[in-house]
Amino acid sequence: MNYITKSLIWLNNRSRWHNPLAIPATVFIYLALTKNNIATIETSIFLVLLILVLWWRLDGRLPVAIALIGLVITAIINTYANHYVSPLAEMMAERVAVWVFFLLVIGVARLVWESRQEA
């Protein structure tokens, strides 16, 4: 039996997604079955974070606060990239900016979810 089969059997034995490891395990199985390019991995991680923030009922302001910190980090990295003309720093700034956007989407989705629950 290979690793993916054992993971699917383990996941099947879990009771209806109540185990906190069930969702990450599903994502890692998905990543194992797909090609390992960066866009697929980032999209999968984004979806997992979105589901976990909604499922664990985290405050929606937390991802937004982390995104604001990420915006400051992006500005610092971008300033470094422009001053020293570093292509690596530009690439890092782009990656951080993508994650900032992901966190903002997750935070706004959670805040919308919270406002729907109150109404």
C-alpha positions as CSV (number, residue, x, y, z in Angstrom):
1,M,0.0,0.0,0.0
2,N,1.4,3.4,-0.9
3,Y,1.3,6.6,1.1
4,I,-1.7,8.1,-0.7
5,T,-3.8,5.0,-0.1
6,K,-2.9,4.9,3.5
7,S,-3.8,8.6,3.8
8,L,-7.1,8.0,2.2
9,I,-7.9,5.1,4.5
10,W,-6.9,7.2,7.5
11,L,-9.1,10.1,6.3
12,N,-12.0,7.7,5.7
13,N,-11.8,6.5,9.3
14,R,-12.1,10.0,10.7
15,S,-15.6,10.9,11.8
16,R,-17.2,13.5,9.4
17,W,-14.4,16.1,9.3
18,H,-14.4,16.7,13.1
19,N,-10.7,16.0,13.4
20,P,-8.7,19.2,12.9
21,L,-6.1,17.3,10.8
22,A,-8.7,16.1,8.3
23,I,-8.7,19.2,6.1
24,P,-4.9,19.7,6.0
25,A,-4.6,15.9,5.2
26,T,-7.0,16.3,2.3
27,V,-5.0,19.2,1.0
28,F,-1.7,17.3,1.2
29,I,-3.3,14.4,-0.6
30,Y,-4.4,16.8,-3.3
31,L,-0.9,18.3,-3.6
32,A,0.5,14.8,-3.8
33,L,-1.8,13.9,-6.7
34,T,-1.2,17.2,-8.6
35,K,1.8,18.6,-10.2
36,N,4.0,20.5,-7.8
37,N,4.1,23.9,-9.3
38,I,4.1,27.1,-7.2
39,A,0.7,28.3,-8.4
40,T,-1.1,25.1,-7.4
41,I,0.6,24.9,-4.0
42,E,-0.2,28.6,-3.2
43,T,-3.8,28.2,-4.3
44,S,-4.2,25.1,-2.2
45,I,-2.7,26.7,0.8
46,F,-5.0,29.7,0.3
47,L,-8.0,27.5,0.2
48,V,-7.0,25.6,3.3
49,L,-6.4,28.9,5.2
50,L,-9.8,30.2,4.1
51,I,-11.6,27.0,5.2
52,L,-9.7,26.9,8.5
53,V,-10.4,30.5,9.3
54,L,-14.1,30.0,8.7
55,W,-14.2,26.6,10.4
56,W,-12.2,27.5,13.6
57,R,-14.2,30.8,13.9
58,L,-11.2,33.0,14.2
59,D,-11.7,36.7,14.4
60,G,-11.7,38.2,10.9
61,R,-9.5,41.1,12.0
62,L,-6.5,38.7,12.6
63,P,-5.8,38.0,8.9
64,V,-6.3,41.6,8.0
65,A,-3.8,42.7,10.7
66,I,-1.3,40.2,9.5
67,A,-1.9,41.5,5.9
68,L,-1.2,45.0,7.1
69,I,2.1,43.9,8.6
70,G,2.8,42.1,5.2
71,L,2.2,45.4,3.4
72,V,4.8,47.1,5.5
73,I,7.2,44.3,4.8
74,T,6.5,44.5,1.1
75,A,7.2,48.2,1.0
76,I,10.6,47.6,2.8
77,I,11.6,44.8,0.5
78,N,10.5,46.9,-2.5
79,T,12.6,49.8,-1.3
80,Y,15.6,47.5,-1.0
81,A,15.0,46.1,-4.4
82,N,14.8,49.6,-6.0
83,H,17.8,50.9,-4.1
84,Y,20.2,47.9,-4.8
85,V,18.6,46.7,-8.0
86,S,18.1,43.2,-6.8
87,P,15.9,40.9,-8.9
88,L,15.7,38.4,-6.0
89,A,14.2,41.2,-3.7
90,E,11.7,42.1,-6.4
91,M,10.6,38.4,-6.6
92,M,10.3,38.3,-2.8
93,A,8.2,41.5,-2.8
94,E,5.9,40.0,-5.4
95,R,5.4,36.8,-3.3
96,V,4.7,38.7,-0.1
97,A,2.2,40.9,-2.0
98,V,0.4,37.8,-3.2
99,W,0.2,36.5,0.3
100,V,-1.0,39.9,1.6
101,F,-3.8,39.8,-1.0
102,F,-4.7,36.2,0.1
103,L,-4.9,37.3,3.7
104,L,-7.0,40.3,2.9
105,V,-9.5,38.0,1.0
106,I,-9.6,35.6,3.9
107,G,-10.1,38.4,6.4
108,V,-12.9,40.0,4.4
109,A,-14.5,36.7,3.8
110,R,-14.5,36.0,7.5
111,L,-15.8,39.5,8.3
112,V,-18.7,39.0,5.8
113,W,-19.4,35.6,7.3
114,E,-19.5,37.1,10.8
115,S,-21.9,39.9,9.7
116,R,-24.2,37.3,8.1
117,Q,-24.2,35.3,11.3
118,E,-25.3,38.4,13.4
119,A,-28.1,39.3,11.0
